[in-house]
Amino acid sequence: MSVERFHLDQTILVSEAAATHFQNQLAESDRFGVRFSVKNSGCSGLAYVIDCVDAPVEGDVDIELSNGVHVFVDAQAVDALRGMEIDFVKEGLNDKLKLNNPNVKAACGCGESFSI
């Protein structure tokens, strides 16, 4: 997996495949960047929120990938996302984002929520 590394007091890894996926999604939606945050949800407590957005929210960390894509990280989610690896993979007939977050201590059986 080819990755880009960013230091925000931590490292977030973004594969080339994920960066290309973000670039394609932004072109289709005519949006400026991709925003990562977390919300309270599910039986384990937290769920990822990934949105195509026109601009960052005040306080967001702005990461510009080498292909020009901006990834915004919610300032309140930085600790929960520290060290996360973001990839875009093909599994069977499906393509999907794969998030490997070393901070996750437990996840629900359906994979929708996690705790740190």
Backbone as JSON Lines, residues from 0, in Angstrom:
{"i":0,"aa":"M","n":[0.85,-1.18,0.0],"ca":[0.0,0.0,0.0],"c":[0.9,1.23,0.0]}
{"i":1,"aa":"S","n":[0.73,2.08,-0.97],"ca":[1.46,3.34,-1.03],"c":[0.71,4.37,-0.2]}
{"i":2,"aa":"V","n":[1.41,5.09,0.64],"ca":[0.73,6.01,1.55],"c":[1.39,7.38,1.57]}
{"i":3,"aa":"E","n":[0.61,8.37,1.99],"ca":[1.13,9.68,2.29],"c":[1.04,9.85,3.8]}
{"i":4,"aa":"R","n":[2.02,10.48,4.4],"ca":[2.04,10.65,5.85],"c":[1.89,12.12,6.19]}
{"i":5,"aa":"F","n":[1.09,12.38,7.21],"ca":[0.85,13.75,7.65],"c":[1.03,13.8,9.15]}
{"i":6,"aa":"H","n":[1.64,14.85,9.64],"ca":[1.87,14.98,11.07],"c":[0.95,16.05,11.64]}
{"i":7,"aa":"L","n":[0.08,15.62,12.53],"ca":[-0.84,16.51,13.24],"c":[-0.68,16.23,14.72]}
{"i":8,"aa":"D","n":[0.51,16.06,15.18],"ca":[0.84,15.47,16.48],"c":[0.66,13.97,16.38]}
{"i":9,"aa":"Q","n":[0.43,13.46,15.23],"ca":[0.24,12.04,14.95],"c":[0.38,11.85,13.45]}
{"i":10,"aa":"T","n":[0.19,10.63,13.01],"ca":[0.28,10.34,11.58],"c":[-1.04,9.73,11.12]}
{"i":11,"aa":"I","n":[-1.53,10.23,9.99],"ca":[-2.66,9.62,9.3],"c":[-2.12,9.11,7.98]}
{"i":12,"aa":"L","n":[-2.42,7.89,7.63],"ca":[-1.92,7.29,6.4],"c":[-3.06,7.22,5.38]}
{"i":13,"aa":"V","n":[-2.82,7.73,4.18],"ca":[-3.82,7.7,3.11],"c":[-3.2,7.0,1.91]}
{"i":14,"aa":"S","n":[-3.8,5.89,1.48],"ca":[-3.26,5.17,0.33],"c":[-3.52,5.95,-0.95]}
{"i":15,"aa":"E","n":[-2.74,5.64,-1.99],"ca":[-2.98,6.25,-3.3],"c":[-4.38,5.92,-3.79]}
{"i":16,"aa":"A","n":[-4.83,4.68,-3.55],"ca":[-6.17,4.28,-3.98],"c":[-7.24,5.11,-3.29]}
{"i":17,"aa":"A","n":[-7.07,5.38,-1.99],"ca":[-8.04,6.21,-1.26],"c":[-7.99,7.65,-1.75]}
{"i":18,"aa":"A","n":[-6.8,8.18,-1.99],"ca":[-6.68,9.56,-2.49],"c":[-7.37,9.69,-3.84]}
{"i":19,"aa":"T","n":[-7.18,8.7,-4.72],"ca":[-7.84,8.72,-6.03],"c":[-9.35,8.6,-5.88]}
{"i":20,"aa":"H","n":[-9.8,7.74,-4.96],"ca":[-11.24,7.61,-4.7],"c":[-11.82,8.94,-4.23]}
{"i":21,"aa":"F","n":[-11.16,9.6,-3.31],"ca":[-11.63,10.91,-2.83],"c":[-11.69,11.9,-3.99]}
{"i":22,"aa":"Q","n":[-10.65,11.92,-4.82],"ca":[-10.6,12.83,-5.96],"c":[-11.8,12.59,-6.88]}
{"i":23,"aa":"N","n":[-12.11,11.32,-7.17],"ca":[-13.24,10.99,-8.04],"c":[-14.57,11.39,-7.41]}
{"i":24,"aa":"Q","n":[-14.74,11.12,-6.11],"ca":[-15.98,11.48,-5.43],"c":[-16.19,12.98,-5.4]}
{"i":25,"aa":"L","n":[-15.12,13.72,-5.18],"ca":[-15.23,15.18,-5.15],"c":[-15.56,15.74,-6.53]}
{"i":26,"aa":"A","n":[-15.0,15.16,-7.58],"ca":[-15.31,15.61,-8.94],"c":[-16.78,15.36,-9.26]}
{"i":27,"aa":"E","n":[-17.31,14.22,-8.85],"ca":[-18.72,13.88,-9.09],"c":[-19.66,14.78,-8.29]}
{"i":28,"aa":"S","n":[-19.28,15.14,-7.08],"ca":[-20.17,15.92,-6.21],"c":[-19.93,17.42,-6.32]}
{"i":29,"aa":"D","n":[-18.88,17.82,-7.05],"ca":[-18.52,19.23,-7.19],"c":[-18.29,19.87,-5.82]}
{"i":30,"aa":"R","n":[-17.62,19.15,-4.93],"ca":[-17.28,19.64,-3.59],"c":[-15.79,19.87,-3.49]}
{"i":31,"aa":"F","n":[-15.36,20.52,-2.4],"ca":[-13.97,20.93,-2.25],"c":[-13.1,19.9,-1.51]}
{"i":32,"aa":"G","n":[-13.65,19.24,-0.5],"ca":[-12.83,18.34,0.31],"c":[-13.64,17.25,0.97]}
{"i":33,"aa":"V","n":[-12.92,16.36,1.65],"ca":[-13.53,15.25,2.39],"c":[-13.28,15.51,3.87]}
{"i":34,"aa":"R","n":[-14.35,15.4,4.67],"ca":[-14.24,15.68,6.11],"c":[-14.47,14.41,6.91]}
{"i":35,"aa":"F","n":[-13.54,14.12,7.83],"ca":[-13.65,12.98,8.75],"c":[-13.99,13.5,10.14]}
{"i":36,"aa":"S","n":[-15.0,12.89,10.74],"ca":[-15.36,13.19,12.12],"c":[-15.94,11.92,12.73]}
{"i":37,"aa":"V","n":[-16.31,11.99,13.99],"ca":[-16.98,10.87,14.66],"c":[-18.23,11.41,15.34]}
{"i":38,"aa":"K","n":[-19.19,10.52,15.55],"ca":[-20.41,10.89,16.28],"c":[-20.77,9.77,17.22]}
{"i":39,"aa":"N","n":[-21.55,10.1,18.25],"ca":[-22.06,9.08,19.16],"c":[-23.1,8.26,18.42]}
{"i":40,"aa":"S","n":[-22.9,6.94,18.42],"ca":[-23.81,6.09,17.66],"c":[-23.58,4.62,18.01]}
{"i":41,"aa":"G","n":[-24.61,3.81,17.78],"ca":[-24.48,2.36,17.87],"c":[-24.26,1.84,19.27]}
{"i":42,"aa":"C","n":[-24.05,0.55,19.34],"ca":[-23.91,-0.11,20.64],"c":[-22.52,0.04,21.25]}
{"i":43,"aa":"S","n":[-21.52,0.41,20.43],"ca":[-20.16,0.57,20.97],"c":[-19.79,2.01,21.28]}
{"i":44,"aa":"G","n":[-20.59,2.97,20.82],"ca":[-20.36,4.34,21.24],"c":[-20.06,5.36,20.17]}
{"i":45,"aa":"L","n":[-19.2,5.06,19.2],"ca":[-18.81,6.03,18.2],"c":[-18.94,5.45,16.79]}
{"i":46,"aa":"A","n":[-19.19,6.32,15.82],"ca":[-19.22,5.92,14.41],"c":[-18.49,6.98,13.6]}
{"i":47,"aa":"Y","n":[-17.86,6.54,12.52],"ca":[-17.19,7.48,11.62],"c":[-18.23,8.24,10.81]}
{"i":48,"aa":"V","n":[-17.91,9.5,10.53],"ca":[-18.71,10.31,9.62],"c":[-17.75,10.82,8.56]}
{"i":49,"aa":"I","n":[-18.04,10.5,7.3],"ca":[-17.19,10.91,6.18],"c":[-18.1,11.65,5.2]}
{"i":50,"aa":"D","n":[-17.81,12.93,4.98],"ca":[-18.65,13.76,4.12],"c":[-17.81,14.49,3.09]}
{"i":51,"aa":"C","n":[-18.37,14.67,1.89],"ca":[-17.81,15.6,0.92],"c":[-18.35,16.97,1.29]}
{"i":52,"aa":"V","n":[-17.46,17.95,1.43],"ca":[-17.87,19.28,1.92],"c":[-17.31,20.39,1.02]}
{"i":53,"aa":"D","n":[-17.93,21.56,1.14],"ca":[-17.48,22.74,0.39],"c":[-16.35,23.47,1.09]}
{"i":54,"aa":"A","n":[-16.28,23.34,2.41],"ca":[-15.27,24.06,3.2],"c":[-15.1,23.38,4.54]}
{"i":55,"aa":"P","n":[-13.97,23.58,5.17],"ca":[-13.78,23.01,6.5],"c":[-14.63,23.75,7.53]}
{"i":56,"aa":"V","n":[-14.89,23.08,8.64],"ca":[-15.52,23.7,9.8],"c":[-14.4,24.37,10.58]}
{"i":57,"aa":"E","n":[-14.71,25.48,11.24],"ca":[-13.69,26.18,12.02],"c":[-13.0,25.22,12.98]}
{"i":58,"aa":"G","n":[-11.68,25.22,12.97],"ca":[-10.9,24.36,13.85],"c":[-10.47,23.06,13.2]}
{"i":59,"aa":"D","n":[-11.05,22.7,12.04],"ca":[-10.65,21.47,11.36],"c":[-9.18,21.51,10.99]}
{"i":60,"aa":"V","n":[-8.54,20.36,11.01],"ca":[-7.18,20.21,10.5],"c":[-7.29,19.95,9.01]}
{"i":61,"aa":"D","n":[-6.58,20.7,8.19],"ca":[-6.64,20.58,6.74],"c":[-5.38,19.86,6.26]}
{"i":62,"aa":"I","n":[-5.57,18.71,5.63],"ca":[-4.48,17.93,5.07],"c":[-4.64,17.96,3.56]}
{"i":63,"aa":"E","n":[-3.66,18.49,2.84],"ca":[-3.74,18.48,1.39],"c":[-2.91,17.32,0.85]}
{"i":64,"aa":"L","n":[-3.58,16.41,0.15],"ca":[-2.89,15.26,-0.45],"c":[-2.13,15.71,-1.69]}
{"i":65,"aa":"S","n":[-1.2,14.89,-2.15],"ca":[-0.37,15.27,-3.3],"c":[-1.19,15.43,-4.58]}
{"i":66,"aa":"N","n":[-2.39,14.82,-4.64],"ca":[-3.23,14.97,-5.83],"c":[-4.16,16.19,-5.71]}
{"i":67,"aa":"G","n":[-3.95,17.02,-4.68],"ca":[-4.73,18.23,-4.52],"c":[-5.98,18.09,-3.68]}
{"i":68,"aa":"V","n":[-6.32,16.88,-3.3],"ca":[-7.51,16.66,-2.47],"c":[-7.25,17.15,-1.05]}
{"i":69,"aa":"H","n":[-8.24,17.84,-0.49],"ca":[-8.16,18.29,0.9],"c":[-8.95,17.33,1.78]}
{"i":70,"aa":"V","n":[-8.29,16.81,2.81],"ca":[-8.94,15.98,3.82],"c":[-8.99,16.82,5.09]}
{"i":71,"aa":"F","n":[-10.2,17.05,5.58],"ca":[-10.38,17.82,6.81],"c":[-10.68,16.85,7.94]}
{"i":72,"aa":"V","n":[-10.04,17.07,9.08],"ca":[-10.27,16.24,10.26],"c":[-10.85,17.13,11.35]}
{"i":73,"aa":"D","n":[-12.02,16.75,11.84],"ca":[-12.68,17.48,12.92],"c":[-11.71,17.57,14.1]}
{"i":74,"aa":"A","n":[-11.49,18.78,14.58],"ca":[-10.53,18.99,15.68],"c":[-10.87,18.14,16.89]}
{"i":75,"aa":"Q","n":[-12.16,17.91,17.15],"ca":[-12.55,17.11,18.32],"c":[-12.37,15.61,18.08]}
{"i":76,"aa":"A","n":[-12.14,15.21,16.82],"ca":[-11.95,13.8,16.5],"c":[-10.49,13.41,16.31]}
{"i":77,"aa":"V","n":[-9.6,14.38,16.37],"ca":[-8.18,14.12,16.08],"c":[-7.64,13.0,16.96]}
{"i":78,"aa":"D","n":[-7.9,13.03,18.26],"ca":[-7.37,11.98,19.14],"c":[-7.93,10.61,18.79]}
{"i":79,"aa":"A","n":[-9.2,10.55,18.41],"ca":[-9.83,9.27,18.07],"c":[-9.31,8.73,16.74]}
{"i":80,"aa":"L","n":[-8.81,9.61,15.86],"ca":[-8.37,9.19,14.53],"c":[-6.85,9.12,14.4]}
{"i":81,"aa":"R","n":[-6.14,9.44,15.46],"ca":[-4.67,9.43,15.43],"c":[-4.15,8.06,14.99]}
{"i":82,"aa":"G","n":[-3.3,8.06,13.97],"ca":[-2.68,6.83,13.5],"c":[-3.53,6.03,12.54]}
{"i":83,"aa":"M","n":[-4.7,6.54,12.16],"ca":[-5.6,5.79,11.29],"c":[-5.01,5.63,9.89]}
{"i":84,"aa":"E","n":[-5.22,4.45,9.31],"ca":[-4.83,4.18,7.93],"c":[-6.11,4.14,7.1]}
{"i":85,"aa":"I","n":[-6.11,4.89,5.99],"ca":[-7.28,4.97,5.12],"c":[-6.89,4.36,3.78]}
{"i":86,"aa":"D","n":[-7.63,3.35,3.36],"ca":[-7.37,2.68,2.08],"c":[-8.69,2.51,1.34]}
{"i":87,"aa":"F","n":[-8.63,2.29,0.05],"ca":[-9.8,1.99,-0.76],"c":[-9.52,0.66,-1.43]}
{"i":88,"aa":"V","n":[-10.34,-0.34,-1.12],"ca":[-10.05,-1.71,-1.55],"c":[-11.24,-2.32,-2.29]}
{"i":89,"aa":"K","n":[-10.93,-3.33,-3.08],"ca":[-11.96,-4.13,-3.74],"c":[-12.02,-5.46,-2.98]}
{"i":90,"aa":"E","n":[-13.2,-5.78,-2.48],"ca":[-13.42,-7.04,-1.77],"c":[-14.58,-7.75,-2.45]}
{"i":91,"aa":"G","n":[-14.28,-8.78,-3.21],"ca":[-15.32,-9.46,-3.97],"c":[-15.84,-8.53,-5.05]}
{"i":92,"aa":"L","n":[-17.14,-8.31,-5.06],"ca":[-17.76,-7.42,-6.04],"c":[-17.87,-5.99,-5.55]}
{"i":93,"aa":"N","n":[-17.43,-5.73,-4.32],"ca":[-17.61,-4.41,-3.71],"c":[-16.31,-3.64,-3.59]}
{"i":94,"aa":"D","n":[-16.4,-2.34,-3.81],"ca":[-15.31,-1.42,-3.52],"c":[-15.7,-0.66,-2.27]}
{"i":95,"aa":"K","n":[-14.74,-0.43,-1.36],"ca":[-15.09,0.31,-0.14],"c":[-13.87,0.92,0.49]}
{"i":96,"aa":"L","n":[-14.13,1.97,1.29],"ca":[-13.07,2.53,2.12],"c":[-12.8,1.57,3.26]}
{"i":97,"aa":"K","n":[-11.56,1.37,3.56],"ca":[-11.17,0.54,4.68],"c":[-10.4,1.42,5.65]}
{"i":98,"aa":"L","n":[-10.91,1.52,6.86],"ca":[-10.3,2.36,7.89],"c":[-9.7,1.45,8.96]}
{"i":99,"aa":"N","n":[-8.41,1.56,9.14],"ca":[-7.73,0.79,10.17],"c":[-7.29,1.8,11.24]}
{"i":100,"aa":"N","n":[-7.99,1.78,12.35],"ca":[-7.76,2.75,13.41],"c":[-7.16,2.04,14.62]}
{"i":101,"aa":"P","n":[-5.9,2.32,14.95],"ca":[-5.25,1.64,16.07],"c":[-5.82,2.02,17.43]}
{"i":102,"aa":"N","n":[-6.65,3.06,17.49],"ca":[-7.23,3.51,18.75],"c":[-8.47,2.72,19.15]}
{"i":103,"aa":"V","n":[-9.02,1.95,18.23],"ca":[-10.24,1.2,18.5],"c":[-9.95,0.08,19.49]}
{"i":104,"aa":"K","n":[-10.68,0.09,20.6],"ca":[-10.53,-0.95,21.63],"c":[-11.57,-2.04,21.48]}
{"i":105,"aa":"A","n":[-12.76,-1.68,20.95],"ca":[-13.84,-2.65,20.75],"c":[-14.73,-2.15,19.63]}
{"i":106,"aa":"A","n":[-15.38,-3.08,18.93],"ca":[-16.31,-2.72,17.87],"c":[-17.54,-3.61,17.99]}
{"i":107,"aa":"C","n":[-18.66,-3.09,17.53],"ca":[-19.88,-3.89,17.58],"c":[-19.81,-4.97,16.5]}
{"i":108,"aa":"G","n":[-20.64,-5.98,16.62],"ca":[-20.64,-7.11,15.71],"c":[-20.94,-6.73,14.28]}
{"i":109,"aa":"C","n":[-21.77,-5.73,14.07],"ca":[-22.14,-5.34,12.7],"c":[-21.09,-4.42,12.08]}
{"i":110,"aa":"G","n":[-20.14,-3.94,12.88],"ca":[-19.07,-3.1,12.37],"c":[-19.45,-1.64,12.19]}
{"i":111,"aa":"E","n":[-20.62,-1.24,12.69],"ca":[-21.06,0.14,12.52],"c":[-20.47,1.1,13.54]}
{"i":112,"aa":"S","n":[-20.18,0.62,14.74],"ca":[-19.67,1.53,15.76],"c":[-18.48,0.92,16.47]}
{"i":113,"aa":"F","n":[-17.77,1.79,17.19],"ca":[-16.55,1.36,17.89],"c":[-16.38,2.19,19.17]}
{"i":114,"aa":"S","n":[-15.47,1.73,20.01],"ca":[-15.12,2.5,21.2],"c":[-13.6,2.63,21.25]}
{"i":115,"aa":"I","n":[-13.17,3.71,21.93],"ca":[-11.72,3.93,22.06],"c":[-11.36,4.01,23.53]}
